[in-house]
Amino acid sequence: MNGDAALLLLADSRLPAGGHAHSGGVEEAVRRGTVTGAGDLARFLRGRLATAGLVTAALAAAACELAAVDSGGSAGRELRAACDPGPPPADDAADGVPLWRRLDAEADARTASPAQRGAARTQGRLLLRTARRMWPSAALDALARAVPEGPHHPVALGAAAASAGCAPRQAALAAAYTSVTGPATAAVRLLGLDPVTVHRLLADLAPALEDTAHVACASLDDAVPADDEPDGCGAGHHQGRQPGRHPERQAAWQAARWHALPGHSAPALDLLAEGHLTNPMKLFVS
């Protein structure tokens, strides 16, 4: 599969994964009067894509890579053995668990707001539940065991994308796309904006969406050790696998590159999320 059809399904707002309940900060921005019309919304969406959108795109690409090579196997033991030569922890019997926990921790560290972390885990838990029914795979099962409270949404999205046949770049593009379409749809409902006008804003963002997916993948490629060839996060490189590399070592090699994932902060989004959490009158969960 080349993943094109699966990419459309993952990006579809009708996917029953709870995305419609999240405004991405727009509801609180509307309440505070910082987003009042199409012009404000355009600036909000562009800023969100350049910060939170880029971070989620990179995490989704990394998760897609990991799911493609791990597939619920024993890659977690490879990483644990490299980092800690002591006796294996009890939960290491669950194949792939340590790696998925580590990647989810990378997402946690890049999400400063507790409200944002809670929303991301809620969306991730719902998406993972849906994806396991649509595209059953050992990788999704391993992720569910690794993070029973619910993984961050981009981690779940990347794992689902790999299980559906997508490449890391497609996972990154889906994450970037959903980072702006959710807020855009919420703004239509909150402000009564013309849907065509709002979709024109999204159309104007198309080049930026492509660039975001490219930069997200480049953040992984740029961290390749000097004696390795770039894995190519693009769709034409077997979903990020290096030819001839054993799957266990491949997964551990990928995890060593996660430090290079973008960590762009968005203090305004963090403040909006925390304010929204305490607002008793709201239409959206987050």
Secondary structure, DSSP 8 states (H G I E B T S, - for coil): --SHHHHHHHH-TTSSSSGGG--TTHHHHHHTTS--SHHHHHHHHHHHIIIIIHHHHHHHHHHHHHHHHHTTSSHHHHHHHHH--S---GGGGSTTHHHHHHHHHHHHHT---HHHHHHHHHHHHHHHHHHHHHS--HHHHHHHHH-TT---HHHHHHHHHHHHT--HHHHHHHHHHHHHHHHHHHHHHHH---HHHHHHHHHHTHHHHHHHHHHHHHHHHTT--TTS-----STTSGGG--TT--HHHHHHHHHTTGGGS-----HHHHHHHHHHHT-SS-SS--
